[in-house]
Amino acid sequence: MIPTSLAQHLPSRSETLRVAETIAIGTAGGLLFLWANLPGGLISGAMIAVGGAALCGRQLLLPPVMTQTVLLLLGISLGSLVSRQLIQHVSEYPLTIGLLALATFCSTFGSSLYLQRFHGWDQTSALLAGSPGALSQITVLAAEKGADVAGIAVVQTIRVIILTAALPLVLVVAGVAPSAPTILSAEVASPIGLAALIAASIAVALLLRLAKFPASWMFGAMLASSLLHGAGLVEGGLPSWMRNVALVGIGALIGSRFARMRLKTLRAHVNAGLGSFAVAIAVSSVFVAVLVLMTNVRFSDIVVAFAPGAMDAMLALALTLHIDPIFVGAHHLSRFVFVSIATPGIVHLFGRPQDDVDD
C-alpha cells in the first residue's frame, strides 16, 4: 500500500511508459548514428529518432527531473575538459562577444524582415521568431503580446533541429572536425572525486537557480567541475557511459519538442522556418568570416559559438566534437542574456502597438 500523499506525486503508468519509450527510441537512434560513425551521432541520432516518432503521433516526453539530470551530467563533462590551454583566448572574448551581440541584432531583424515580406507575418511574431535562443522567454513574451506562439515555436525548433543535425557534418566537410566520434579522455575520477563533482555541481546549480541564472543546471555543474579540475582537486571525469547518457538525453529532449506540435501547424510554418533559418545562417556567416580573418581563434570554435541554436545543444556538440567549451559556453550565455534583456525592448519599439494586439 502506497500512502495517498506519495501516490499523488508518482508518475502514472501511462506517463512512465511514454518516458520509457522516449528513452528507448532516443537510445536506438543515437546508437545507430554512432555505429554509422556520423559526427555528433549520439545527439543527432537521438534527436532525429525521437522527433520522427513524435511527428508520427507518439506522445514522447522527458520529465523535469530527468532533464535536469541530463543537463547536470553535460555540465560536469564540459567542466572536466577545462585546462589552462583552453583559456588562452580569454583576452579576445570582449571582441568576439561584442560582434556576437551585433550578429544577433542583425540576424533577428534580417529573419524578421524575411518573415514579414515573404510569409505575411506581423511584426511582433516575426521579431520573436527571429530571436535566436531563449525559447522559453520568447514563448512567454509571445503569449503576453498576442503573437503567433505556434508559428514562433515551429520556426525556433526547426532552426535548432537543423543546426544540431547538420553542423557536425558541415564541420567535417570543411575539414575542421573529426569524421568519427571523438574519443574523450578515458580517465575516470576516483569514487571520492566523482562524489565531490556531483555534490559540488548540484550545490552550485541550486545556488544559480535561486539567483534565476539562465541554464542553471548545466552552467552550475560546468562551473563547479571547471573549478575543481582547474584547481587540481579532481583528476578525471565521468565514466564514458554517463557522458553518452547525457548526449542521448539532450538529443531526445530536443526531438521531443515535436510531440507538442500538431502536424498541421508544422506544415503551415515549415517554409517560414527554413527561410528564416537560411537568413540567420547567412548573417552569422558574415560575422564568422570577419572573426576568422581578425583573430586566431579556431574556425570550429567560432562556428559553434555563433551558431544560432539552443545553448544546451551547441554545448553538447562542443563536447562531442572536442571544441573549446569555455569559448562556446561564454558566447551562448552572452547571447542568452542579450536576447532575454533586449528582445522585450525591441518588440516594444518595433513590434505592433499593444492596442493592435488587444483588438
C-alpha positions in Angstrom: 0.0 0.0 0.0 1.4 3.4 -1.0 0.3 6.5 1.1 -2.1 8.7 -0.8 0.2 11.8 -0.4 3.1 9.9 -2.0 1.0 8.3 -4.7 -0.2 11.7 -5.9 3.5 12.7 -6.8 4.4 9.4 -8.5 4.1 9.3 -12.3 1.2 7.5 -13.8 1.7 4.2 -15.6 1.0 5.9 -19.0 3.5 8.6 -18.3 6.1 6.1 -17.2 5.6 4.2 -20.5 5.9 7.4 -22.5 9.2 8.2 -20.8 10.5 4.7 -21.3 9.5 4.8 -25.0 11.3 8.2 -25.4 14.5 6.8 -23.9 14.3 3.6 -25.9 13.8 5.4 -29.2 16.4 8.0 -28.5 19.0 5.4 -27.5 18.3 3.3 -30.6 18.7 6.4 -32.8 21.8 7.5 -31.1 23.5 4.1 -31.3 22.5 3.7 -35.0 24.2 7.1 -35.9 27.2 6.2 -33.7 27.5 2.8 -35.5 27.5 4.7 -38.8 30.4 6.9 -37.5 28.4 10.1 -38.0 29.8 13.1 -36.2 27.7 14.1 -33.2 25.9 10.8 -33.8 24.5 10.2 -30.3 22.9 13.7 -30.2 21.6 13.9 -33.8 20.6 10.3 -33.9 18.5 10.5 -30.7 17.1 13.8 -31.8 16.0 12.6 -35.3 14.6 9.3 -34.0 12.6 10.9 -31.2 11.5 13.8 -33.4 10.4 11.5 -36.2 8.4 9.3 -33.7 6.8 12.4 -32.2 5.7 13.6 -35.7 4.2 10.2 -36.3 1.9 10.8 -33.3 3.8 9.3 -30.4 3.4 11.4 -27.2 7.0 11.3 -26.1 8.5 13.2 -23.1 11.3 13.5 -20.6 10.2 14.6 -17.1 11.9 17.6 -15.4 14.0 15.6 -13.0 15.4 13.6 -15.9 16.1 16.7 -17.9 17.9 18.3 -15.0 20.0 15.2 -14.5 21.0 15.2 -18.2 22.0 18.9 -18.0 23.9 18.3 -14.8 25.9 15.4 -16.4 26.6 17.5 -19.5 27.8 20.4 -17.4 30.2 18.1 -15.4 31.5 16.6 -18.6 32.2 20.0 -20.1 33.9 21.3 -17.0 36.2 18.3 -16.9 37.7 19.4 -20.3 38.9 22.7 -18.8 42.6 23.2 -18.9 44.9 26.2 -18.9 45.3 25.8 -22.7 41.6 26.2 -23.2 41.5 29.7 -21.7 44.3 31.1 -24.0 41.7 33.1 -26.0 40.1 34.8 -23.0 41.7 38.1 -23.9 39.8 38.0 -27.2 36.4 37.4 -25.6 35.3 41.1 -25.5 35.8 41.5 -29.2 34.1 38.2 -30.2 31.2 38.7 -27.7 30.7 42.3 -29.0 30.5 41.0 -32.6 28.1 38.2 -31.4 25.7 40.9 -30.0 25.8 42.7 -33.3 25.3 39.5 -35.2 22.3 38.6 -33.0 20.8 42.0 -33.7 21.3 41.8 -37.4 20.1 38.2 -37.6 16.9 39.0 -35.7 16.0 41.9 -37.9 17.0 40.0 -41.1 14.9 37.0 -40.2 12.0 39.3 -39.1 12.1 41.2 -42.4 12.0 37.9 -44.3 9.0 36.5 -42.4 7.1 39.8 -42.9 7.9 40.2 -46.6 7.6 36.6 -47.8 5.2 35.0 -45.4 3.0 37.9 -44.2 3.8 37.6 -40.5 3.0 40.5 -38.2 6.0 42.5 -36.8 5.8 41.2 -33.3 5.6 37.5 -34.3 8.4 37.9 -36.8 10.7 39.6 -34.4 10.2 37.0 -31.7 10.6 34.1 -34.2 13.8 35.7 -35.5 15.4 36.0 -32.0 18.0 33.1 -31.7 17.8 31.2 -28.5 16.0 31.8 -25.1 12.9 29.9 -26.4 11.1 29.8 -23.1 11.4 33.5 -22.5 10.4 34.2 -26.1 7.3 32.0 -25.8 6.2 33.8 -22.6 6.7 37.1 -24.3 4.8 35.9 -27.4 1.8 34.9 -25.3 1.8 38.3 -23.5 1.9 40.2 -26.8 -0.7 38.1 -28.5 1.8 36.8 -31.1 1.7 33.6 -33.1 3.0 31.3 -30.4 2.7 28.1 -32.5 4.4 29.6 -35.5 7.2 31.0 -33.4 7.8 27.6 -31.7 7.9 25.9 -35.1 10.4 28.4 -36.6 12.7 28.2 -33.5 12.5 24.4 -33.3 13.3 23.9 -37.0 16.4 26.1 -36.5 17.6 24.1 -33.6 16.9 20.7 -35.3 18.8 21.7 -38.5 21.8 23.1 -36.6 22.1 20.1 -34.3 21.9 17.6 -37.2 23.8 19.5 -39.9 26.5 21.4 -38.0 28.7 18.4 -37.3 28.6 17.3 -40.9 29.4 20.8 -42.1 32.5 20.9 -39.9 33.6 17.5 -41.1 33.2 18.6 -44.8 35.1 21.7 -44.0 37.9 19.6 -42.6 37.9 21.2 -39.1 36.2 18.4 -37.1 36.8 14.7 -36.8 34.8 12.5 -39.2 34.5 9.8 -36.5 33.2 10.3 -32.9 35.8 11.9 -30.8 37.2 9.7 -28.0 37.4 11.9 -24.9 39.8 11.2 -22.1 39.2 7.8 -20.7 40.4 8.8 -17.3 37.6 8.4 -14.8 37.6 10.3 -11.5 38.0 8.3 -8.3 34.8 7.4 -6.3 35.6 10.3 -3.9 36.3 12.6 -6.9 33.0 11.6 -8.6 31.1 12.3 -5.3 32.8 15.7 -5.0 32.0 16.5 -8.6 28.3 15.6 -8.3 27.8 17.2 -4.9 29.6 20.5 -5.9 27.7 20.6 -9.2 24.3 20.2 -7.5 25.1 22.8 -4.9 26.3 25.4 -7.4 23.4 24.7 -9.8 20.9 25.2 -6.9 22.6 28.5 -6.0 22.4 29.7 -9.6 18.8 28.5 -9.8 17.9 30.6 -6.7 19.6 33.6 -8.4 17.5 32.9 -11.5 20.6 32.3 -13.6 19.9 31.0 -17.1 20.5 27.3 -17.7 21.4 27.0 -14.1 21.7 23.2 -14.0 24.1 23.0 -16.9 26.2 26.1 -16.1 26.2 25.4 -12.4 27.7 21.9 -13.0 30.1 23.3 -15.6 31.3 26.0 -13.2 31.8 23.6 -10.3 33.5 21.0 -12.4 35.8 23.6 -14.0 36.9 24.9 -10.7 37.6 21.5 -9.2 39.6 20.4 -12.3 41.3 23.8 -12.8 42.5 23.8 -9.2 43.7 20.2 -9.5 41.4 18.9 -6.7 39.9 16.3 -9.0 41.5 14.3 -11.8 39.4 12.7 -14.5 35.8 13.0 -15.3 32.6 11.0 -15.6 32.6 7.4 -16.9 32.0 7.3 -20.7 28.6 5.7 -20.3 27.4 8.7 -18.2 28.6 11.2 -20.9 26.8 9.1 -23.5 23.6 9.2 -21.4 23.8 13.0 -21.3 24.3 13.2 -25.1 21.4 10.9 -25.9 19.3 12.8 -23.4 20.0 16.2 -25.0 19.1 14.8 -28.4 15.9 13.1 -27.1 14.9 16.4 -25.3 15.2 18.4 -28.5 13.3 15.8 -30.5 10.5 15.6 -28.0 9.6 19.2 -28.8 7.7 17.9 -31.8 5.4 16.0 -29.5 3.8 19.3 -28.6 3.2 20.3 -32.2 0.4 19.4 -34.5 1.4 18.1 -37.9 -0.9 20.7 -39.5 0.8 23.5 -37.6 4.3 22.2 -38.6 3.3 22.0 -42.3 1.9 25.5 -42.3 5.1 27.1 -41.0 7.9 24.8 -42.3 8.7 27.0 -45.2 8.9 30.1 -42.9 11.2 28.1 -40.6 13.5 27.0 -43.4 13.7 30.5 -45.0 14.2 32.2 -41.6 17.0 29.7 -40.8 18.7 30.5 -44.2 18.7 34.2 -43.4 20.0 33.7 -39.9 22.9 31.5 -41.2 23.8 33.9 -43.9 24.1 36.8 -41.5 26.0 34.7 -39.0 28.4 33.5 -41.7 29.4 37.1 -42.4 30.5 37.7 -38.8 32.2 34.3 -38.6 34.2 35.2 -41.7 35.2 38.5 -40.1 36.4 36.8 -36.9 38.4 34.2 -38.8 40.3 36.9 -40.5 40.7 39.1 -37.4 41.6 36.6 -34.7 43.5 33.4 -34.1 40.5 31.5 -32.6 39.9 28.2 -34.3 37.3 28.2 -37.1 35.3 25.3 -35.5 35.1 27.2 -32.1 33.8 30.3 -33.8 31.2 28.4 -35.9 29.7 26.6 -32.9 29.8 29.8 -30.7 28.0 31.8 -33.4 25.5 29.1 -34.4 22.0 30.5 -33.6 20.9 27.3 -31.9 19.9 26.2 -28.4 22.6 26.7 -25.8 22.4 23.1 -24.4 22.5 21.5 -27.9 25.5 23.6 -29.0 27.5 22.9 -25.8 26.7 19.2 -26.2 28.1 19.4 -29.8 31.2 21.1 -28.4 31.7 18.1 -26.1 31.4 15.5 -28.9 33.5 17.5 -31.4 36.2 18.4 -28.9 35.5 22.2 -29.3 36.5 24.7 -26.6 33.6 24.5 -24.1 34.6 27.7 -22.3 34.6 29.8 -25.5 31.4 28.3 -26.7 29.7 28.5 -23.3 30.7 32.1 -22.8 29.3 33.2 -26.1 26.0 31.3 -25.9 25.4 32.5 -22.4 26.1 36.1 -23.6 23.6 35.7 -26.4 21.0 34.2 -24.0 21.4 37.2 -21.7 21.4 39.6 -24.6 18.2 38.1 -26.1 16.4 37.9 -22.8 17.2 41.6 -22.0 17.0 43.2 -25.4 14.1 41.3 -27.0 11.3 42.9 -24.9 12.6 46.3 -25.7 13.0 45.6 -29.4 9.4 44.2 -29.6 8.1 47.3 -27.7 9.9 49.6 -30.2 9.4 47.8 -33.4 6.5 45.4 -32.9 2.8 46.0 -33.1 1.4 48.6 -30.7 -0.3 46.9 -27.7 -3.6 48.4 -28.8 -3.4 46.4 -32.1 -2.7 43.2 -30.1 -5.7 43.7 -27.9 -8.1 44.3 -30.7 
